[in-house]
């Protein structure tokens, strides 16, 4: 699997689920470790349970609370935590 084909990552206990074209590929490890290896490849943490491939983002909607919703080109929606919002804005600019 090519790294740039991964759309988003999801924490699942001792595993990280790699999401690609509607399929899920489990990888043993933590989301922190996985995102540390992939951050220079265009991935960013957006929530305590999610990271996203920046190239897969279609749009971002911010809510008054500071949180937000990320819609991917494939149609999936991920939560954006206000804790990770500023880092995501920097990576997108």
PDB file of N, CA, C and O in Angstrom, chain B, residues numbered from 101:
ATOM      1  N   UNK B 101       0.850  -1.182   0.000  1.00  0.00           N
ATOM      2  CA  UNK B 101       0.000   0.000   0.000  1.00  0.00           C
ATOM      3  C   UNK B 101       0.890   1.237   0.000  1.00  0.00           C
ATOM      4  O   UNK B 101       1.864   1.315   0.749  1.00  0.00           O
ATOM      5  N   UNK B 102       0.549   2.190  -0.837  1.00  0.00           N
ATOM      6  CA  UNK B 102       1.285   3.447  -0.883  1.00  0.00           C
ATOM      7  C   UNK B 102       0.769   4.370   0.215  1.00  0.00           C
ATOM      8  O   UNK B 102      -0.435   4.452   0.458  1.00  0.00           O
ATOM      9  N   UNK B 103       1.683   5.053   0.867  1.00  0.00           N
ATOM     10  CA  UNK B 103       1.311   5.931   1.975  1.00  0.00           C
ATOM     11  C   UNK B 103       0.349   7.022   1.518  1.00  0.00           C
ATOM     12  O   UNK B 103      -0.578   7.367   2.250  1.00  0.00           O
ATOM     13  N   UNK B 104       0.553   7.569   0.325  1.00  0.00           N
ATOM     14  CA  UNK B 104      -0.311   8.663  -0.130  1.00  0.00           C
ATOM     15  C   UNK B 104      -1.723   8.204  -0.483  1.00  0.00           C
ATOM     16  O   UNK B 104      -2.591   9.039  -0.738  1.00  0.00           O
ATOM     17  N   UNK B 105      -1.971   6.887  -0.505  1.00  0.00           N
ATOM     18  CA  UNK B 105      -3.320   6.368  -0.751  1.00  0.00           C
ATOM     19  C   UNK B 105      -4.138   6.273   0.529  1.00  0.00           C
ATOM     20  O   UNK B 105      -5.356   6.109   0.471  1.00  0.00           O
ATOM     21  N   UNK B 106      -3.487   6.375   1.682  1.00  0.00           N
ATOM     22  CA  UNK B 106      -4.192   6.332   2.968  1.00  0.00           C
ATOM     23  C   UNK B 106      -4.919   7.661   3.151  1.00  0.00           C
ATOM     24  O   UNK B 106      -4.314   8.728   3.045  1.00  0.00           O
ATOM     25  N   UNK B 107      -6.219   7.588   3.428  1.00  0.00           N
ATOM     26  CA  UNK B 107      -7.015   8.800   3.566  1.00  0.00           C
ATOM     27  C   UNK B 107      -7.003   9.328   4.998  1.00  0.00           C
ATOM     28  O   UNK B 107      -6.857  10.528   5.233  1.00  0.00           O
ATOM     29  N   UNK B 108      -7.159   8.411   5.946  1.00  0.00           N
ATOM     30  CA  UNK B 108      -7.162   8.820   7.352  1.00  0.00           C
ATOM     31  C   UNK B 108      -6.794   7.659   8.254  1.00  0.00           C
ATOM     32  O   UNK B 108      -6.850   6.497   7.852  1.00  0.00           O
ATOM     33  N   UNK B 109      -6.413   7.993   9.491  1.00  0.00           N
ATOM     34  CA  UNK B 109      -5.994   7.025  10.489  1.00  0.00           C
ATOM     35  C   UNK B 109      -6.922   7.120  11.687  1.00  0.00           C
ATOM     36  O   UNK B 109      -7.375   8.204  12.055  1.00  0.00           O
ATOM     37  N   UNK B 110      -7.202   5.965  12.294  1.00  0.00           N
ATOM     38  CA  UNK B 110      -8.100   5.933  13.439  1.00  0.00           C
ATOM     39  C   UNK B 110      -7.485   5.078  14.538  1.00  0.00           C
ATOM     40  O   UNK B 110      -7.076   3.942  14.295  1.00  0.00           O
ATOM     41  N   UNK B 111      -7.422   5.618  15.727  1.00  0.00           N
ATOM     42  CA  UNK B 111      -6.917   4.882  16.874  1.00  0.00           C
ATOM     43  C   UNK B 111      -7.932   3.810  17.282  1.00  0.00           C
ATOM     44  O   UNK B 111      -9.132   4.074  17.355  1.00  0.00           O
ATOM     45  N   UNK B 112      -7.431   2.593  17.547  1.00  0.00           N
ATOM     46  CA  UNK B 112      -8.308   1.489  17.968  1.00  0.00           C
ATOM     47  C   UNK B 112      -7.556   0.620  18.968  1.00  0.00           C
ATOM     48  O   UNK B 112      -7.112  -0.481  18.642  1.00  0.00           O
ATOM     49  N   UNK B 113      -7.421   1.124  20.178  1.00  0.00           N
ATOM     50  CA  UNK B 113      -6.709   0.372  21.215  1.00  0.00           C
ATOM     51  C   UNK B 113      -5.226   0.264  20.892  1.00  0.00           C
ATOM     52  O   UNK B 113      -4.547   1.280  20.741  1.00  0.00           O
ATOM     53  N   UNK B 114      -4.721  -0.963  20.786  1.00  0.00           N
ATOM     54  CA  UNK B 114      -3.315  -1.191  20.458  1.00  0.00           C
ATOM     55  C   UNK B 114      -3.061  -1.182  18.955  1.00  0.00           C
ATOM     56  O   UNK B 114      -1.975  -1.545  18.503  1.00  0.00           O
ATOM     57  N   UNK B 115      -4.045  -0.774  18.195  1.00  0.00           N
ATOM     58  CA  UNK B 115      -3.925  -0.757  16.736  1.00  0.00           C
ATOM     59  C   UNK B 115      -4.274   0.623  16.201  1.00  0.00           C
ATOM     60  O   UNK B 115      -4.922   1.431  16.866  1.00  0.00           O
ATOM     61  N   UNK B 116      -3.822   0.865  14.980  1.00  0.00           N
ATOM     62  CA  UNK B 116      -4.228   2.040  14.219  1.00  0.00           C
ATOM     63  C   UNK B 116      -4.857   1.506  12.944  1.00  0.00           C
ATOM     64  O   UNK B 116      -4.235   0.738  12.210  1.00  0.00           O
ATOM     65  N   UNK B 117      -6.085   1.914  12.683  1.00  0.00           N
ATOM     66  CA  UNK B 117      -6.756   1.502  11.460  1.00  0.00           C
ATOM     67  C   UNK B 117      -6.431   2.499  10.357  1.00  0.00           C
ATOM     68  O   UNK B 117      -6.688   3.697  10.481  1.00  0.00           O
ATOM     69  N   UNK B 118      -5.858   1.974   9.270  1.00  0.00           N
ATOM     70  CA  UNK B 118      -5.549   2.798   8.105  1.00  0.00           C
ATOM     71  C   UNK B 118      -6.735   2.695   7.154  1.00  0.00           C
ATOM     72  O   UNK B 118      -7.105   1.594   6.746  1.00  0.00           O
ATOM     73  N   UNK B 119      -7.328   3.816   6.800  1.00  0.00           N
ATOM     74  CA  UNK B 119      -8.503   3.822   5.934  1.00  0.00           C
ATOM     75  C   UNK B 119      -8.092   4.223   4.520  1.00  0.00           C
ATOM     76  O   UNK B 119      -7.490   5.275   4.302  1.00  0.00           O
ATOM     77  N   UNK B 120      -8.434   3.356   3.568  1.00  0.00           N
ATOM     78  CA  UNK B 120      -8.094   3.597   2.158  1.00  0.00           C
ATOM     79  C   UNK B 120      -9.236   3.090   1.292  1.00  0.00           C
ATOM     80  O   UNK B 120      -9.549   1.900   1.318  1.00  0.00           O
ATOM     81  N   UNK B 121      -9.854   3.965   0.534  1.00  0.00           N
ATOM     82  CA  UNK B 121     -10.905   3.626  -0.423  1.00  0.00           C
ATOM     83  C   UNK B 121     -11.960   2.687   0.168  1.00  0.00           C
ATOM     84  O   UNK B 121     -12.327   1.686  -0.448  1.00  0.00           O
ATOM     85  N   UNK B 122     -12.439   3.019   1.363  1.00  0.00           N
ATOM     86  CA  UNK B 122     -13.498   2.248   1.997  1.00  0.00           C
ATOM     87  C   UNK B 122     -13.044   0.983   2.690  1.00  0.00           C
ATOM     88  O   UNK B 122     -13.865   0.282   3.281  1.00  0.00           O
ATOM     89  N   UNK B 123     -11.766   0.669   2.635  1.00  0.00           N
ATOM     90  CA  UNK B 123     -11.236  -0.528   3.296  1.00  0.00           C
ATOM     91  C   UNK B 123     -10.428  -0.109   4.510  1.00  0.00           C
ATOM     92  O   UNK B 123      -9.897   0.999   4.572  1.00  0.00           O
ATOM     93  N   UNK B 124     -10.346  -1.022   5.479  1.00  0.00           N
ATOM     94  CA  UNK B 124      -9.615  -0.758   6.718  1.00  0.00           C
ATOM     95  C   UNK B 124      -8.478  -1.755   6.838  1.00  0.00           C
ATOM     96  O   UNK B 124      -8.665  -2.964   6.703  1.00  0.00           O
ATOM     97  N   UNK B 125      -7.289  -1.214   7.096  1.00  0.00           N
ATOM     98  CA  UNK B 125      -6.096  -2.041   7.272  1.00  0.00           C
ATOM     99  C   UNK B 125      -5.547  -1.790   8.675  1.00  0.00           C
ATOM    100  O   UNK B 125      -5.023  -0.709   8.941  1.00  0.00           O
ATOM    101  N   UNK B 126      -5.659  -2.781   9.590  1.00  0.00           N
ATOM    102  CA  UNK B 126      -5.149  -2.582  10.948  1.00  0.00           C
ATOM    103  C   UNK B 126      -3.626  -2.678  10.990  1.00  0.00           C
ATOM    104  O   UNK B 126      -3.019  -3.512  10.319  1.00  0.00           O
ATOM    105  N   UNK B 127      -3.033  -1.809  11.789  1.00  0.00           N
ATOM    106  CA  UNK B 127      -1.594  -1.770  11.974  1.00  0.00           C
ATOM    107  C   UNK B 127      -1.335  -1.747  13.472  1.00  0.00           C
ATOM    108  O   UNK B 127      -1.869  -0.891  14.178  1.00  0.00           O
ATOM    109  N   UNK B 128      -0.529  -2.668  13.964  1.00  0.00           N
ATOM    110  CA  UNK B 128      -0.250  -2.696  15.401  1.00  0.00           C
ATOM    111  C   UNK B 128       0.630  -1.509  15.765  1.00  0.00           C
ATOM    112  O   UNK B 128       1.673  -1.286  15.150  1.00  0.00           O
ATOM    113  N   UNK B 129       0.209  -0.760  16.757  1.00  0.00           N
ATOM    114  CA  UNK B 129       0.944   0.412  17.209  1.00  0.00           C
ATOM    115  C   UNK B 129      -0.011   1.488  17.689  1.00  0.00           C
ATOM    116  O   UNK B 129      -1.229   1.317  17.665  1.00  0.00           O
ATOM    117  N   UNK B 130       0.560   2.590  18.121  1.00  0.00           N
ATOM    118  CA  UNK B 130      -0.262   3.691  18.616  1.00  0.00           C
ATOM    119  C   UNK B 130      -0.390   4.774  17.546  1.00  0.00           C
ATOM    120  O   UNK B 130       0.422   4.862  16.625  1.00  0.00           O
ATOM    121  N   UNK B 131      -1.412   5.581  17.689  1.00  0.00           N
ATOM    122  CA  UNK B 131      -1.605   6.686  16.755  1.00  0.00           C
ATOM    123  C   UNK B 131      -0.452   7.687  16.883  1.00  0.00           C
ATOM    124  O   UNK B 131      -0.004   8.246  15.882  1.00  0.00           O
ATOM    125  N   UNK B 132       0.028   7.913  18.107  1.00  0.00           N
ATOM    126  CA  UNK B 132       1.157   8.830  18.300  1.00  0.00           C
ATOM    127  C   UNK B 132       2.384   8.381  17.523  1.00  0.00           C
ATOM    128  O   UNK B 132       3.002   9.184  16.823  1.00  0.00           O
ATOM    129  N   UNK B 133       2.741   7.109  17.637  1.00  0.00           N
ATOM    130  CA  UNK B 133       3.916   6.592  16.935  1.00  0.00           C
ATOM    131  C   UNK B 133       3.722   6.646  15.419  1.00  0.00           C
ATOM    132  O   UNK B 133       4.635   7.013  14.680  1.00  0.00           O
ATOM    133  N   UNK B 134       2.537   6.280  14.973  1.00  0.00           N
ATOM    134  CA  UNK B 134       2.259   6.250  13.532  1.00  0.00           C
ATOM    135  C   UNK B 134       2.297   7.651  12.937  1.00  0.00           C
ATOM    136  O   UNK B 134       2.872   7.857  11.868  1.00  0.00           O
ATOM    137  N   UNK B 135       1.692   8.609  13.619  1.00  0.00           N
ATOM    138  CA  UNK B 135       1.681   9.970  13.081  1.00  0.00           C
ATOM    139  C   UNK B 135       3.081  10.581  13.140  1.00  0.00           C
ATOM    140  O   UNK B 135       3.414  11.423  12.305  1.00  0.00           O
ATOM    141  N   UNK B 136       3.895  10.182  14.095  1.00  0.00           N
ATOM    142  CA  UNK B 136       5.280  10.669  14.152  1.00  0.00           C
ATOM    143  C   UNK B 136       6.047  10.223  12.905  1.00  0.00           C
ATOM    144  O   UNK B 136       6.886  10.962  12.390  1.00  0.00           O
ATOM    145  N   UNK B 137       5.760   9.020  12.427  1.00  0.00           N
ATOM    146  CA  UNK B 137       6.426   8.514  11.226  1.00  0.00           C
ATOM    147  C   UNK B 137       5.849   9.109   9.950  1.00  0.00           C
ATOM    148  O   UNK B 137       6.543   9.177   8.936  1.00  0.00           O
ATOM    149  N   UNK B 138       4.576   9.547   9.982  1.00  0.00           N
ATOM    150  CA  UNK B 138       3.909  10.001   8.761  1.00  0.00           C
ATOM    151  C   UNK B 138       3.724  11.515   8.663  1.00  0.00           C
ATOM    152  O   UNK B 138       3.264  12.005   7.632  1.00  0.00           O
ATOM    153  N   UNK B 139       4.064  12.256   9.692  1.00  0.00           N
ATOM    154  CA  UNK B 139       3.789  13.701   9.670  1.00  0.00           C
ATOM    155  C   UNK B 139       4.531  14.411   8.543  1.00  0.00           C
ATOM    156  O   UNK B 139       4.024  15.394   8.002  1.00  0.00           O
ATOM    157  N   UNK B 140       5.722  13.934   8.176  1.00  0.00           N
ATOM    158  CA  UNK B 140       6.453  14.560   7.070  1.00  0.00           C
ATOM    159  C   UNK B 140       5.963  14.069   5.707  1.00  0.00           C
ATOM    160  O   UNK B 140       6.468  14.502   4.671  1.00  0.00           O
ATOM    161  N   UNK B 141       4.986  13.173   5.707  1.00  0.00           N
ATOM    162  CA  UNK B 141       4.414  12.636   4.470  1.00  0.00           C
ATOM    163  C   UNK B 141       3.023  13.226   4.207  1.00  0.00           C
ATOM    164  O   UNK B 141       2.279  12.701   3.379  1.00  0.00           O
ATOM    165  N   UNK B 142       2.668  14.311   4.905  1.00  0.00           N
ATOM    166  CA  UNK B 142       1.405  14.994   4.647  1.00  0.00           C
ATOM    167  C   UNK B 142       0.253  14.591   5.543  1.00  0.00           C
ATOM    168  O   UNK B 142      -0.906  14.792   5.182  1.00  0.00           O
ATOM    169  N   UNK B 143       0.546  14.025   6.704  1.00  0.00           N
ATOM    170  CA  UNK B 143      -0.502  13.640   7.649  1.00  0.00           C
ATOM    171  C   UNK B 143      -0.472  14.569   8.854  1.00  0.00           C
ATOM    172  O   UNK B 143       0.587  15.056   9.248  1.00  0.00           O
ATOM    173  N   UNK B 144      -1.639  14.808   9.433  1.00  0.00           N
ATOM    174  CA  UNK B 144      -1.743  15.669  10.597  1.00  0.00           C
ATOM    175  C   UNK B 144      -2.763  15.105  11.572  1.00  0.00           C
ATOM    176  O   UNK B 144      -3.816  14.613  11.166  1.00  0.00           O
ATOM    177  N   UNK B 145      -2.453  15.175  12.839  1.00  0.00           N
ATOM    178  CA  UNK B 145      -3.387  14.759  13.881  1.00  0.00           C
ATOM    179  C   UNK B 145      -4.483  15.805  13.966  1.00  0.00           C
ATOM    180  O   UNK B 145      -4.195  17.001  13.972  1.00  0.00           O
ATOM    181  N   UNK B 146      -5.752  15.368  14.033  1.00  0.00           N
ATOM    182  CA  UNK B 146      -6.868  16.315  14.077  1.00  0.00           C
ATOM    183  C   UNK B 146      -7.786  16.085  15.282  1.00  0.00           C
ATOM    184  O   UNK B 146      -8.695  16.873  15.543  1.00  0.00           O
ATOM    185  N   UNK B 147      -7.534  14.993  16.008  1.00  0.00           N
ATOM    186  CA  UNK B 147      -8.384  14.604  17.127  1.00  0.00           C
ATOM    187  C   UNK B 147      -7.606  13.571  17.918  1.00  0.00           C
ATOM    188  O   UNK B 147      -6.650  12.999  17.393  1.00  0.00           O
ATOM    189  N   UNK B 148      -7.979  13.314  19.150  1.00  0.00           N
ATOM    190  CA  UNK B 148      -7.224  12.303  19.906  1.00  0.00           C
ATOM    191  C   UNK B 148      -7.346  10.920  19.290  1.00  0.00           C
ATOM    192  O   UNK B 148      -6.516  10.051  19.558  1.00  0.00           O
ATOM    193  N   UNK B 149      -8.354  10.704  18.477  1.00  0.00           N
ATOM    194  CA  UNK B 149      -8.559   9.399  17.845  1.00  0.00           C
ATOM    195  C   UNK B 149      -8.303   9.385  16.342  1.00  0.00           C
ATOM    196  O   UNK B 149      -8.336   8.317  15.730  1.00  0.00           O
ATOM    197  N   UNK B 150      -8.048  10.548  15.729  1.00  0.00           N
ATOM    198  CA  UNK B 150      -7.936  10.607  14.272  1.00  0.00           C
ATOM    199  C   UNK B 150      -6.736  11.415  13.795  1.00  0.00           C
ATOM    200  O   UNK B 150      -6.303  12.366  14.445  1.00  0.00           O
ATOM    201  N   UNK B 151      -6.210  11.008  12.641  1.00  0.00           N
ATOM    202  CA  UNK B 151      -5.237  11.793  11.881  1.00  0.00           C
ATOM    203  C   UNK B 151      -5.696  11.714  10.428  1.00  0.00           C
ATOM    204  O   UNK B 151      -6.382  10.771  10.035  1.00  0.00           O
ATOM    205  N   UNK B 152      -5.314  12.703   9.643  1.00  0.00           N
ATOM    206  CA  UNK B 152      -5.817  12.775   8.277  1.00  0.00           C
ATOM    207  C   UNK B 152      -4.682  13.063   7.296  1.00  0.00           C
ATOM    208  O   UNK B 152      -3.708  13.743   7.620  1.00  0.00           O
ATOM    209  N   UNK B 153      -4.839  12.524   6.090  1.00  0.00           N
ATOM    210  CA  UNK B 153      -3.952  12.860   4.985  1.00  0.00           C
ATOM    211  C   UNK B 153      -4.434  14.209   4.462  1.00  0.00           C
ATOM    212  O   UNK B 153      -5.579  14.330   4.027  1.00  0.00           O
ATOM    213  N   UNK B 154      -3.578  15.216   4.498  1.00  0.00           N
ATOM    214  CA  UNK B 154      -3.990  16.566   4.098  1.00  0.00           C
ATOM    215  C   UNK B 154      -4.497  16.606   2.660  1.00  0.00           C
ATOM    216  O   UNK B 154      -5.369  17.411   2.335  1.00  0.00           O
ATOM    217  N   UNK B 155      -3.969  15.761   1.812  1.00  0.00           N
ATOM    218  CA  UNK B 155      -4.396  15.732   0.407  1.00  0.00           C
ATOM    219  C   UNK B 155      -5.797  15.159   0.240  1.00  0.00           C
ATOM    220  O   UNK B 155      -6.408  15.330  -0.815  1.00  0.00           O
ATOM    221  N   UNK B 156      -6.317  14.482   1.259  1.00  0.00           N
ATOM    222  CA  UNK B 156      -7.639  13.858   1.170  1.00  0.00           C
ATOM    223  C   UNK B 156      -8.759  14.775   1.657  1.00  0.00           C
ATOM    224  O   UNK B 156      -9.933  14.419   1.557  1.00  0.00           O
ATOM    225  N   UNK B 157      -8.410  15.952   2.182  1.00  0.00           N
ATOM    226  CA  UNK B 157      -9.415  16.873   2.738  1.00  0.00           C
ATOM    227  C   UNK B 157     -10.146  17.611   1.612  1.00  0.00           C
ATOM    228  O   UNK B 157      -9.525  18.178   0.713  1.00  0.00           O
ATOM    229  N   UNK B 158     -11.477  17.586   1.686  1.00  0.00           N
ATOM    230  CA  UNK B 158     -12.304  18.351   0.750  1.00  0.00           C
ATOM    231  C   UNK B 158     -12.623  19.713   1.339  1.00  0.00           C
ATOM    232  O   UNK B 158     -12.400  20.737   0.694  1.00  0.00           O
ATOM    233  N   UNK B 159     -13.152  19.735   2.585  1.00  0.00           N
ATOM    234  CA  UNK B 159     -13.423  21.009   3.243  1.00  0.00           C
ATOM    235  C   UNK B 159     -13.444  20.841   4.753  1.00  0.00           C
ATOM    236  O   UNK B 159     -13.529  19.732   5.279  1.00  0.00           O
ATOM    237  N   UNK B 160     -13.362  21.985   5.433  1.00  0.00           N
ATOM    238  CA  UNK B 160     -13.372  22.017   6.900  1.00  0.00           C
ATOM    239  C   UNK B 160     -14.412  23.028   7.328  1.00  0.00           C
ATOM    240  O   UNK B 160     -14.441  24.152   6.826  1.00  0.00           O
ATOM    241  N   UNK B 161     -15.267  22.631   8.256  1.00  0.00           N
ATOM    242  CA  UNK B 161     -16.273  23.534   8.800  1.00  0.00           C
ATOM    243  C   UNK B 161     -15.974  23.723  10.281  1.00  0.00           C
ATOM    244  O   UNK B 161     -15.891  22.751  11.032  1.00  0.00           O
ATOM    245  N   UNK B 162     -15.811  24.979  10.701  1.00  0.00           N
ATOM    246  CA  UNK B 162     -15.528  25.275  12.097  1.00  0.00           C
ATOM    247  C   UNK B 162     -16.821  25.610  12.821  1.00  0.00           C
ATOM    248  O   UNK B 162     -17.726  26.224  12.256  1.00  0.00           O
ATOM    249  N   UNK B 163     -16.894  25.199  14.070  1.00  0.00           N
ATOM    250  CA  UNK B 163     -18.066  25.473  14.889  1.00  0.00           C
ATOM    251  C   UNK B 163     -17.726  26.571  15.889  1.00  0.00           C
ATOM    252  O   UNK B 163     -16.549  26.783  16.184  1.00  0.00           O
ATOM    253  N   UNK B 164     -18.717  27.270  16.416  1.00  0.00           N
ATOM    254  CA  UNK B 164     -18.451  28.343  17.385  1.00  0.00           C
ATOM    255  C   UNK B 164     -17.668  27.866  18.615  1.00  0.00           C
ATOM    256  O   UNK B 164     -16.962  28.659  19.237  1.00  0.00           O
ATOM    257  N   UNK B 165     -17.783  26.603  18.964  1.00  0.00           N
ATOM    258  CA  UNK B 165     -17.073  26.066  20.131  1.00  0.00           C
ATOM    259  C   UNK B 165     -15.570  25.973  19.904  1.00  0.00           C
ATOM    260  O   UNK B 165     -14.807  25.809  20.856  1.00  0.00           O
ATOM    261  N   UNK B 166     -15.137  26.077  18.639  1.00  0.00           N
ATOM    262  CA  UNK B 166     -13.723  25.924  18.309  1.00  0.00           C
ATOM    263  C   UNK B 166     -13.423  24.583  17.670  1.00  0.00           C
ATOM    264  O   UNK B 166     -12.400  24.425  17.004  1.00  0.00           O
ATOM    265  N   UNK B 167     -14.303  23.620  17.866  1.00  0.00           N
ATOM    266  CA  UNK B 167     -14.156  22.321  17.217  1.00  0.00           C
ATOM    267  C   UNK B 167     -14.591  22.447  15.758  1.00  0.00           C
ATOM    268  O   UNK B 167     -14.990  23.524  15.316  1.00  0.00           O
ATOM    269  N   UNK B 168     -14.514  21.356  15.022  1.00  0.00           N
ATOM    270  CA  UNK B 168     -14.935  21.415  13.635  1.00  0.00           C
ATOM    271  C   UNK B 168     -15.193  20.046  13.048  1.00  0.00           C
ATOM    272  O   UNK B 168     -15.069  19.025  13.724  1.00  0.00           O
ATOM    273  N   UNK B 169     -15.551  20.045  11.786  1.00  0.00           N
ATOM    274  CA  UNK B 169     -15.790  18.818  11.026  1.00  0.00           C
ATOM    275  C   UNK B 169     -14.962  18.886   9.756  1.00  0.00           C
ATOM    276  O   UNK B 169     -14.948  19.898   9.055  1.00  0.00           O
ATOM    277  N   UNK B 170     -14.267  17.783   9.474  1.00  0.00           N
ATOM    278  CA  UNK B 170     -13.468  17.677   8.259  1.00  0.00           C
ATOM    279  C   UNK B 170     -14.182  16.719   7.329  1.00  0.00           C
ATOM    280  O   UNK B 170     -14.457  15.579   7.704  1.00  0.00           O
ATOM    281  N   UNK B 171     -14.485  17.161   6.128  1.00  0.00           N
ATOM    282  CA  UNK B 171     -15.080  16.286   5.123  1.00  0.00           C
ATOM    283  C   UNK B 171     -13.987  15.894   4.138  1.00  0.00           C
ATOM    284  O   UNK B 171     -13.293  16.749   3.589  1.00  0.00           O
ATOM    285  N   UNK B 172     -13.845  14.593   3.924  1.00  0.00           N
ATOM    286  CA  UNK B 172     -12.845  14.091   3.004  1.00  0.00           C
ATOM    287  C   UNK B 172     -13.419  13.974   1.604  1.00  0.00           C
ATOM    288  O   UNK B 172     -14.637  13.921   1.431  1.00  0.00           O
ATOM    289  N   UNK B 173     -12.558  13.933   0.614  1.00  0.00           N
ATOM    290  CA  UNK B 173     -12.992  13.809  -0.780  1.00  0.00           C
ATOM    291  C   UNK B 173     -13.786  12.530  -0.999  1.00  0.00           C
ATOM    292  O   UNK B 173     -14.651  12.475  -1.873  1.00  0.00           O
ATOM    293  N   UNK B 174     -13.495  11.496  -0.202  1.00  0.00           N
ATOM    294  CA  UNK B 174     -14.207  10.224  -0.317  1.00  0.00           C
ATOM    295  C   UNK B 174     -15.583  10.275   0.346  1.00  0.00           C
ATOM    296  O   UNK B 174     -16.365   9.334   0.217  1.00  0.00           O
ATOM    297  N   UNK B 175     -15.889  11.383   1.065  1.00  0.00           N
ATOM    298  CA  UNK B 175     -17.201  11.535   1.676  1.00  0.00           C
ATOM    299  C   UNK B 175     -17.228  11.303   3.177  1.00  0.00           C
ATOM    300  O   UNK B 175     -18.228  11.628   3.817  1.00  0.00           O
ATOM    301  N   UNK B 176     -16.183  10.761   3.758  1.00  0.00           N
ATOM    302  CA  UNK B 176     -16.143  10.537   5.198  1.00  0.00           C
ATOM    303  C   UNK B 176     -16.044  11.871   5.928  1.00  0.00           C
ATOM    304  O   UNK B 176     -15.510  12.845   5.397  1.00  0.00           O
ATOM    305  N   UNK B 177     -16.566  11.903   7.154  1.00  0.00           N
ATOM    306  CA  UNK B 177     -16.481  13.096   7.995  1.00  0.00           C
ATOM    307  C   UNK B 177     -15.748  12.742   9.277  1.00  0.00           C
ATOM    308  O   UNK B 177     -16.069  11.751   9.933  1.00  0.00           O
ATOM    309  N   UNK B 178     -14.761  13.558   9.631  1.00  0.00           N
ATOM    310  CA  UNK B 178     -13.992  13.355  10.852  1.00  0.00           C
ATOM    311  C   UNK B 178     -14.160  14.560  11.764  1.00  0.00           C
ATOM    312  O   UNK B 178     -14.350  15.684  11.299  1.00  0.00           O
ATOM    313  N   UNK B 179     -14.088  14.313  13.065  1.00  0.00           N
ATOM    314  CA  UNK B 179     -14.133  15.409  14.022  1.00  0.00           C
ATOM    315  C   UNK B 179     -12.778  16.096  14.075  1.00  0.00           C
ATOM    316  O   UNK B 179     -11.736  15.444  14.003  1.00  0.00           O
ATOM    317  N   UNK B 180     -12.803  17.410  14.200  1.00  0.00           N
ATOM    318  CA  UNK B 180     -11.608  18.209  14.382  1.00  0.00           C
ATOM    319  C   UNK B 180     -11.669  18.814  15.777  1.00  0.00           C
ATOM    320  O   UNK B 180     -12.580  19.583  16.084  1.00  0.00           O
ATOM    321  N   UNK B 181     -10.716  18.473  16.611  1.00  0.00           N
ATOM    322  CA  UNK B 181     -10.668  18.986  17.965  1.00  0.00           C
ATOM    323  C   UNK B 181      -9.995  20.348  17.979  1.00  0.00           C
ATOM    324  O   UNK B 181      -9.038  20.577  17.239  1.00  0.00           O
ATOM    325  N   UNK B 182     -10.488  21.253  18.815  1.00  0.00           N
ATOM    326  CA  UNK B 182      -9.884  22.592  18.894  1.00  0.00           C
ATOM    327  C   UNK B 182      -8.424  22.510  19.330  1.00  0.00           C
ATOM    328  O   UNK B 182      -7.644  23.418  19.045  1.00  0.00           O
ATOM    329  N   UNK B 183      -8.050  21.441  20.015  1.00  0.00           N
ATOM    330  CA  UNK B 183      -6.665  21.254  20.464  1.00  0.00           C
ATOM    331  C   UNK B 183      -5.698  21.130  19.274  1.00  0.00           C
ATOM    332  O   UNK B 183      -4.549  21.562  19.368  1.00  0.00           O
ATOM    333  N   UNK B 184      -6.150  20.549  18.171  1.00  0.00           N
ATOM    334  CA  UNK B 184      -5.292  20.306  17.011  1.00  0.00           C
ATOM    335  C   UNK B 184      -5.552  21.282  15.858  1.00  0.00           C
ATOM    336  O   UNK B 184      -4.886  21.205  14.825  1.00  0.00           O
ATOM    337  N   UNK B 185      -6.509  22.192  16.023  1.00  0.00           N
ATOM    338  CA  UNK B 185      -6.938  23.086  14.944  1.00  0.00           C
ATOM    339  C   UNK B 185      -5.810  23.998  14.454  1.00  0.00           C
ATOM    340  O   UNK B 185      -5.617  24.146  13.247  1.00  0.00           O
ATOM    341  N   UNK B 186      -5.078  24.599  15.365  1.00  0.00           N
ATOM    342  CA  UNK B 186      -4.025  25.545  14.961  1.00  0.00           C
ATOM    343  C   UNK B 186      -2.913  24.842  14.206  1.00  0.00           C
ATOM    344  O   UNK B 186      -2.405  25.379  13.221  1.00  0.00           O
ATOM    345  N   UNK B 187      -2.523  23.649  14.647  1.00  0.00           N
ATOM    346  CA  UNK B 187      -1.479  22.885  13.966  1.00  0.00           C
ATOM    347  C   UNK B 187      -1.930  22.513  12.544  1.00  0.00           C
ATOM    348  O   UNK B 187      -1.140  22.557  11.601  1.00  0.00           O
ATOM    349  N   UNK B 188      -3.200  22.149  12.409  1.00  0.00           N
ATOM    350  CA  UNK B 188      -3.735  21.806  11.084  1.00  0.00           C
ATOM    351  C   UNK B 188      -3.710  23.033  10.172  1.00  0.00           C
ATOM    352  O   UNK B 188      -3.335  22.918   9.005  1.00  0.00           O
ATOM    353  N   UNK B 189      -4.097  24.192  10.677  1.00  0.00           N
ATOM    354  CA  UNK B 189      -4.089  25.418   9.862  1.00  0.00           C
ATOM    355  C   UNK B 189      -2.678  25.731   9.364  1.00  0.00           C
ATOM    356  O   UNK B 189      -2.499  26.145   8.219  1.00  0.00           O
ATOM    357  N   UNK B 190      -1.684  25.532  10.222  1.00  0.00           N
ATOM    358  CA  UNK B 190      -0.292  25.792   9.836  1.00  0.00           C
ATOM    359  C   UNK B 190       0.133  24.834   8.722  1.00  0.00           C
ATOM    360  O   UNK B 190       0.764  25.246   7.748  1.00  0.00           O
ATOM    361  N   UNK B 191      -0.215  23.566   8.871  1.00  0.00           N
ATOM    362  CA  UNK B 191       0.182  22.572   7.862  1.00  0.00           C
ATOM    363  C   UNK B 191      -0.522  22.787   6.522  1.00  0.00           C
ATOM    364  O   UNK B 191       0.022  22.446   5.472  1.00  0.00           O
ATOM    365  N   UNK B 192      -1.727  23.351   6.556  1.00  0.00           N
ATOM    366  CA  UNK B 192      -2.479  23.582   5.318  1.00  0.00           C
ATOM    367  C   UNK B 192      -2.043  24.857   4.599  1.00  0.00           C
ATOM    368  O   UNK B 192      -2.324  25.023   3.412  1.00  0.00           O
ATOM    369  N   UNK B 193      -1.371  25.744   5.296  1.00  0.00           N
ATOM    370  CA  UNK B 193      -0.982  27.017   4.656  1.00  0.00           C
ATOM    371  C   UNK B 193       0.343  26.914   3.920  1.00  0.00           C
ATOM    372  O   UNK B 193       0.801  27.896   3.335  1.00  0.00           O
TER     373      UNK B 193
END
